[in-house]
Structure formats: structure tokens, C-alpha cells
Amino acid sequence: MSGQAAPVRSDLARRLRSGETSALPITALLVVIWIVFQALNGAFLSSDNLVNLTQQSAAAGVVALGVVLTLHLGQIDLSVGAVSGLAAAIVAVGSVTWGWPLALTLLAAVAAGLLVGLLYGVVHTRLGVPTFVFTLAGLLVVGGLQLRVLGDAGSVNLPFESWLVRFCQTAFIPPLASWLIVTAVVLVFALARLRDRARRLGAELAAPSLASVLGRVAALAAVLAGAVAYLGTDRGVGAVFALFVALVALTDLALRRTRWGRFVRAVGGDAEAARRAGVPVRPVLLAVFAACSTLAALGGVLAAGRLAAANQASGAVDVTLTAVAAAVIGGTSMYGGRGSAWSALLGILVIQSISTGLTLLNQDQSVRYVVTGLVLAVAVVVDALQRRAREA
């Protein structure tokens, strides 16, 4: 028995070192963080606190999802915070000051993000300017546009009866709908895993055992059912958090199951080799930068709805730092070509858990920065070690 377990342990260790199972250590870290904060403050794992935690994670998580895409290319967008702030300003000023329909201002805000991303893509693909440089310049330019849109008032409040505010603050998925969604997700996951296994066996390739597949399905079902049941003892699953998770799932599907996703990974792994293999590198870069800025703008809209306001502090540098940190902590490699859309979810939950836990312990902002910075440093070191292991 021990002889059979040894190869399994050896294979698991190899996969952990190379980053093939990057979600496992991050999930373990999240569990440890929750246990520590629960031991220090018994209210941390209360259903009320966890509902608040998930609600507060959604807007920044959407921004982090865009950063995950650019990191897949081995690139970075330092202006995502400013883009989210500009989008928040457009929604607030457009609907309150200018009297536009809220739906129109939302479309205008997202379109502004899309245009910024397309401009970045054109500059990078046509001129070859490093993304670090022109997105830093974009941070300043877009930040200036945000101040111009806000005007002299500097702050605009959204009415609480606005559907955007209600969606981001008080809208929750009904219990029956939550359980139907969980059932559908588990069934789709099971069918996809079984189909992949059958295709690999049909091609005479190595495939996971049926017990392993069923074990993963059971684990997913247990996690989702437990989360829905526990959050349901309070207010349930927030609609804004459900939207964030849905975006993560769709992005993961696009990265793993579409030709575009394979192109993104190929360009991130080696752009020149991808070009020689016939991958349309320029359109891929353009699409990823456009998607990143669009998601940043959507995150800004959700943040404005969550706070029921937009001001000069919306989209501050802290938003960019949080988004980048969440993507890296969640397991996306800074060297490109590796990672998962679920990195945004895991990473933002880690960061928000640290922030919420320290708030419950009456610690100030400085402590949160220090702890988050240390976690980020560890994640970067692990990423570098995994890269060396893969090269070896």
C-alpha cells in the first residue's frame, strides 16, 4: 500500500513545484487565514461577515480578472484602477448631474474602458512600446479625465433607489435559484470531466481514473452546497458576487476551451514561437488589452454601485495594487502563459479576508498593507521557483 502511495505523493509534489496545481496551495492559504482570524475573533466566520466579505470582493475581483488576462501574456496594465475610477465617474455624473438614463451611462462607462484598452493594444502592437511605460502614462491621463468628469464638486452620490445601487448592495439570489445553479454547475462540471476522460482514453492517452473524476465532482458539490447553505443562514449569495463568479467561469471557459484561449497561452509562453506557428499575435494582444480595460470599467461601475457614490478617491492607486496582488497571489504567473481565471477569485478572497480580519481586530490600514505585501512577496517567490522547476 505504501509502495503505491509513494508515486502518487511524488507526482503531487512535482505538480506543486511546477505550478500545475496552483489552486491547491492558495486554497490552503485561504483556509489557514480563515482559521487564524476565527481563532482571534469568533465573528470572522459568521455568515453575516462572510456575506459582507463576498459582497466587498466583487468589484475589485472583476478588475483583478482583467489583470489575470494581461498577465497571461506576460504583460501588465497599471492603469486599471484609473479606468475603474473614470467609469465610476461617468456613471455617477452622467446619471445624476447630466440626467442621462442609468443604462446609457453604464454603457458609456464600459465603452470608455473598451476604447482605452484598444488604444493600449494599438500602441503596443504597432509601436512596440513596453506596456509598463504606456499604461503608467495612461494611469495619469485617465486619472486626469476622471477629475475633469467629476468637476468642481469632486464627489457625486447615487440615489439609493437606483437599480445599480440596489443590485450591488441589497440584491441576493433566491434560495431555490441558488440551489438550481449549484446543481447545474456540478452537472456541467461532471459531464465535462467525464467527456475529457473518455476522449483521452479514446486517443490512448493517460487519463485520470473514474474514482478521481468522481472525487473531484463530489468535492465541488460539497464546497458549493456548503457555501450556499451557510450563506443562506444570513442573506444568501449576493447578486453582485454571483455576477463576478459567472464572469470568472466564462473567462475560464474561454481560456481553456476556445481557440482564442489557446492563442493567449501560446503568446504568453513565447510570442515569437507563437507567431511562427501561425498564431495571430497582434489581434490576440489587442483583444486581451481591450478585455482588461473593459473589465476594469465594469469593476468601477460595480464599485460606484456598492458605495452609492463616485469621487476623486474612486479608482485610486490602491485599486490597481489590489488587482495585481490578487491576480498574482491567486496563482497567475507573472512570466506569462500560465494561470487560471479562478486566480482572480481566490486572490481577491485572500486579500479581502486579510482586510476584513484585521478590521475586526481593530488594526489600521498600515498593518493590512504590510500583511498583504508579505503574502504577495511569498507568491512572487513561489512563482519564480515554479518557473525554475518547469525550466529544469
C-alpha positions in Angstrom: 0.0 0.0 0.0 2.8 2.4 0.9 4.6 1.4 -2.3 1.6 2.5 -4.3 1.2 5.8 -2.4 4.8 6.9 -2.9 4.5 7.5 -6.7 1.3 9.4 -6.1 2.9 11.6 -3.5 5.9 12.1 -5.7 3.7 13.1 -8.7 1.7 15.6 -6.5 5.0 17.1 -5.2 6.2 17.5 -8.8 3.0 19.2 -9.9 3.1 21.5 -6.9 6.6 22.5 -7.7 5.9 23.2 -11.3 2.6 25.1 -10.6 0.3 22.6 -12.3 -1.9 22.6 -9.2 -1.5 26.3 -8.2 -5.1 26.4 -6.8 -4.3 23.9 -4.0 -1.7 26.0 -2.1 -3.8 29.2 -2.5 -6.9 27.4 -1.2 -4.9 26.0 1.7 -3.6 29.5 2.5 -7.2 30.9 2.4 -8.3 28.2 4.9 -5.4 28.9 7.2 -6.2 32.7 7.1 -9.8 31.9 8.0 -8.8 29.6 10.9 -6.3 32.2 12.3 -8.8 35.1 12.2 -11.6 32.9 13.6 -9.4 32.0 16.5 -8.6 35.7 17.1 -12.2 36.9 16.6 -15.1 34.5 16.8 -17.2 36.7 14.5 -15.0 36.2 11.5 -16.6 33.1 10.1 -20.1 34.2 10.9 -22.5 34.0 8.0 -23.1 37.8 8.2 -19.4 38.6 8.0 -18.8 36.2 5.1 -21.7 37.6 3.1 -20.2 41.1 3.6 -16.8 39.7 2.6 -18.1 38.3 -0.7 -20.0 41.5 -1.5 -16.9 43.6 -0.9 -14.8 41.3 -3.1 -16.9 41.6 -6.2 -15.9 45.0 -7.7 -12.1 44.6 -7.1 -12.3 41.0 -8.2 -13.7 42.0 -11.6 -10.8 44.4 -12.0 -8.4 41.6 -11.0 -9.9 39.3 -13.6 -8.8 41.7 -16.3 -5.3 41.8 -14.8 -5.2 38.0 -14.9 -5.7 38.2 -18.7 -2.8 40.6 -19.3 -0.5 38.5 -17.0 -1.3 35.5 -19.2 0.5 37.4 -21.9 3.4 38.3 -19.6 2.2 42.0 -19.8 0.8 44.4 -17.2 -1.7 47.2 -17.1 -1.0 49.7 -14.4 -4.0 51.9 -15.2 -6.8 49.5 -14.3 -7.5 51.5 -11.2 -7.8 54.8 -13.0 -10.0 53.2 -15.7 -12.3 51.9 -13.0 -12.4 55.4 -11.4 -13.2 57.0 -14.7 -16.1 54.6 -15.3 -17.4 55.2 -11.8 -17.3 59.0 -12.5 -19.1 58.6 -15.9 -21.9 56.6 -14.3 -22.4 58.9 -11.3 -22.1 62.2 -13.2 -24.0 61.0 -16.3 -27.0 59.7 -14.4 -27.2 62.4 -11.6 -25.7 65.6 -13.0 -26.4 65.2 -16.7 -29.7 63.4 -16.3 -28.9 60.5 -18.7 -30.7 57.2 -18.3 -28.6 54.9 -16.0 -28.4 52.2 -18.6 -26.9 54.6 -21.1 -24.3 55.9 -18.6 -23.3 52.3 -17.8 -22.8 51.6 -21.5 -20.8 54.8 -21.9 -18.6 53.8 -18.9 -17.9 50.3 -20.3 -17.3 51.7 -23.8 -14.8 54.2 -22.3 -12.9 51.3 -20.8 -13.0 49.4 -24.1 -11.6 52.4 -26.0 -8.7 52.8 -23.6 -7.9 49.1 -23.9 -8.0 49.2 -27.7 -5.7 52.3 -27.7 -3.2 50.4 -25.4 -3.3 47.4 -27.8 -2.6 49.6 -30.8 0.3 51.4 -29.1 1.9 48.1 -28.1 1.4 46.1 -31.3 2.2 48.9 -33.7 4.9 50.8 -31.9 6.3 48.1 -29.6 6.2 50.4 -26.6 6.6 48.4 -23.3 3.3 48.1 -21.5 4.7 49.2 -18.2 5.5 52.6 -19.7 2.4 53.5 -21.6 0.0 52.1 -19.1 1.7 54.2 -16.4 1.2 57.2 -18.7 -2.4 56.0 -19.2 -2.9 56.0 -15.4 -2.1 59.7 -15.3 -4.1 60.6 -18.4 -7.2 58.6 -17.4 -6.9 59.9 -13.8 -7.0 63.4 -15.2 -10.0 62.6 -17.2 -11.7 61.3 -14.2 -11.1 64.6 -12.3 -12.4 66.5 -15.3 -15.6 64.5 -15.4 -16.2 64.9 -11.7 -15.7 68.6 -12.0 -15.5 71.1 -9.1 -17.8 69.0 -6.9 -15.3 66.2 -6.7 -17.9 63.8 -5.4 -21.3 62.7 -6.7 -23.8 60.5 -4.8 -26.0 58.0 -6.5 -29.6 57.7 -5.2 -30.2 54.6 -3.1 -33.3 53.8 -5.1 -31.2 53.4 -8.2 -31.3 49.8 -9.6 -27.5 49.8 -9.8 -27.2 50.6 -6.1 -29.9 48.0 -5.2 -28.1 45.4 -7.3 -24.8 46.0 -5.7 -26.0 46.4 -2.1 -29.2 44.6 -1.4 -29.9 42.1 -4.3 -29.5 38.4 -3.4 -30.1 35.2 -5.3 -33.3 33.5 -4.1 -32.6 30.2 -2.3 -34.3 28.0 -4.9 -32.4 29.7 -7.7 -29.1 29.3 -5.8 -29.6 25.5 -5.4 -30.6 25.2 -9.1 -27.5 27.0 -10.1 -25.3 24.7 -7.9 -27.0 21.6 -9.4 -26.4 22.9 -13.0 -22.8 23.8 -12.3 -22.0 20.4 -10.7 -23.7 18.5 -13.6 -21.9 20.5 -16.3 -18.6 20.0 -14.5 -19.2 16.3 -14.2 -20.1 15.9 -17.8 -17.1 17.9 -19.0 -14.7 15.9 -16.8 -16.2 12.6 -18.0 -16.1 13.7 -21.6 -12.4 14.7 -21.3 -11.6 11.4 -19.7 -13.4 9.5 -22.5 -11.6 11.5 -25.2 -8.2 10.9 -23.7 -8.9 7.2 -23.3 -10.1 7.1 -26.9 -6.9 8.7 -28.0 -4.9 6.2 -25.9 -3.5 9.0 -23.7 -3.1 9.0 -19.9 -6.4 9.8 -18.2 -7.5 10.2 -14.6 -9.3 7.3 -13.0 -13.0 7.3 -12.8 -12.7 7.4 -9.0 -10.6 10.6 -9.3 -13.1 12.3 -11.5 -16.0 11.4 -9.3 -14.0 12.6 -6.3 -13.5 16.0 -7.8 -17.1 16.2 -8.7 -18.1 15.3 -5.1 -15.6 17.9 -3.7 -17.0 20.6 -5.9 -20.6 19.7 -5.0 -19.7 19.7 -1.3 -18.0 23.1 -1.4 -20.7 24.8 -3.4 -23.6 23.3 -1.4 -21.8 24.1 1.9 -21.2 27.7 0.8 -24.8 28.3 -0.4 -26.3 26.6 2.7 -24.1 28.6 5.1 -24.5 32.0 3.4 -28.2 31.2 3.2 -28.5 31.3 7.0 -27.9 35.1 6.6 -28.9 36.9 3.5 -27.6 34.4 0.9 -25.4 34.8 -2.1 -25.2 38.4 -3.3 -26.2 39.1 -6.9 -23.1 41.2 -7.5 -20.8 38.4 -6.2 -22.7 35.8 -8.4 -22.1 38.1 -11.4 -18.3 38.1 -10.5 -18.2 34.3 -10.2 -20.1 34.0 -13.5 -17.6 36.3 -15.3 -14.7 34.2 -13.8 -16.3 31.0 -15.0 -16.9 32.4 -18.5 -13.3 33.7 -18.7 -12.0 30.3 -17.6 -14.1 28.6 -20.2 -12.7 31.0 -22.9 -9.1 30.4 -21.8 -9.4 26.6 -21.6 -11.9 25.6 -24.2 -11.6 28.1 -27.1 -9.0 28.7 -29.8 -8.7 32.3 -28.6 -7.7 31.0 -25.1 -5.1 28.6 -26.6 -3.7 31.6 -28.6 -3.5 33.7 -25.4 -1.5 31.0 -23.6 0.7 30.5 -26.7 1.6 34.2 -26.9 2.2 34.4 -23.2 4.5 31.4 -23.3 6.6 32.6 -26.3 5.3 35.3 -28.6 7.9 34.7 -31.4 7.3 30.9 -31.4 3.5 31.5 -31.5 3.9 33.9 -34.4 5.9 31.3 -36.3 3.3 28.7 -35.6 0.6 30.9 -37.3 -0.9 32.5 -34.2 -2.3 36.0 -34.9 -0.3 37.7 -32.2 -1.4 41.3 -32.8 -5.1 40.6 -32.7 -4.7 38.5 -29.5 -2.8 41.3 -27.8 -5.4 43.8 -28.9 -8.3 41.6 -27.6 -6.7 41.0 -24.2 -5.9 44.7 -23.5 -9.4 45.6 -24.6 -10.9 42.9 -22.3 -8.7 44.0 -19.4 -9.8 47.7 -19.6 -13.4 46.7 -20.2 -13.4 44.6 -17.0 -11.7 47.4 -15.1 -14.5 49.8 -16.2 -17.2 47.3 -15.2 -15.4 46.9 -11.8 -15.6 50.7 -11.4 -19.3 50.7 -12.2 -19.9 48.0 -9.5 -17.8 49.9 -7.0 -19.8 53.0 -7.6 -23.0 51.0 -7.0 -21.6 49.4 -3.9 -20.6 52.8 -2.4 -23.5 54.6 -4.0 -21.0 57.4 -4.9 -18.1 58.3 -7.1 -15.4 60.7 -6.0 -11.8 61.6 -6.5 -10.7 58.6 -4.5 -12.5 56.2 -6.8 -10.0 54.1 -8.7 -7.1 55.2 -6.5 -3.7 53.5 -6.9 -4.8 51.1 -4.2 -7.3 49.6 -6.6 -4.5 48.8 -9.1 -2.2 47.4 -6.4 -5.1 45.2 -5.0 -6.0 43.9 -8.5 -2.4 43.0 -9.4 -1.8 41.5 -6.0 -5.0 39.4 -6.2 -4.0 38.0 -9.6 -0.5 37.0 -8.5 -1.5 35.7 -5.1 -4.2 33.7 -6.8 -1.6 31.8 -8.8 -1.3 33.6 -12.2 2.3 33.6 -13.3 3.9 37.0 -13.9 6.1 35.4 -16.6 3.1 34.7 -18.8 1.5 31.6 -20.3 0.3 30.0 -17.0 -2.6 30.6 -14.6 -6.3 30.4 -14.3 -9.2 32.8 -14.3 -10.1 31.4 -10.9 -6.9 33.1 -9.7 -8.9 36.4 -9.5 -11.5 34.8 -7.2 -9.0 33.1 -4.9 -6.7 36.0 -4.8 -9.3 38.6 -4.0 -10.8 36.4 -1.3 -7.4 36.1 0.3 -6.8 39.9 0.2 -10.4 40.7 1.4 -10.1 38.1 4.1 -6.9 39.8 5.4 -8.5 43.2 5.3 -11.8 42.1 7.0 -10.0 40.1 9.6 -7.6 42.9 10.5 -10.6 45.3 10.6 -12.3 43.1 13.1 -9.1 43.1 15.2 -9.1 47.0 15.1 -5.9 47.1 13.1 -5.3 50.1 10.9 -4.5 50.4 7.2 -0.8 50.1 7.6 -1.0 46.6 9.1 -3.1 45.5 6.1 -0.6 46.8 3.7 2.3 45.0 5.5 0.5 41.7 5.7 -0.8 41.8 2.1 2.7 42.8 0.9 4.3 39.9 2.7 1.7 37.5 1.2 2.4 39.0 -2.3 6.2 38.6 -1.8 5.7 35.0 -0.9 3.5 34.4 -4.0 6.1 36.0 -6.3 8.9 33.9 -4.8 6.8 30.7 -5.3 6.1 31.8 -8.9 9.8 32.2 -9.6 10.6 28.8 -8.0 7.9 27.1 -10.0 9.3 28.7 -13.2 12.7 27.4 -12.5 11.3 23.9 -11.8 9.5 24.0 -15.2 12.6 25.0 -17.0 14.6 22.3 -15.3 
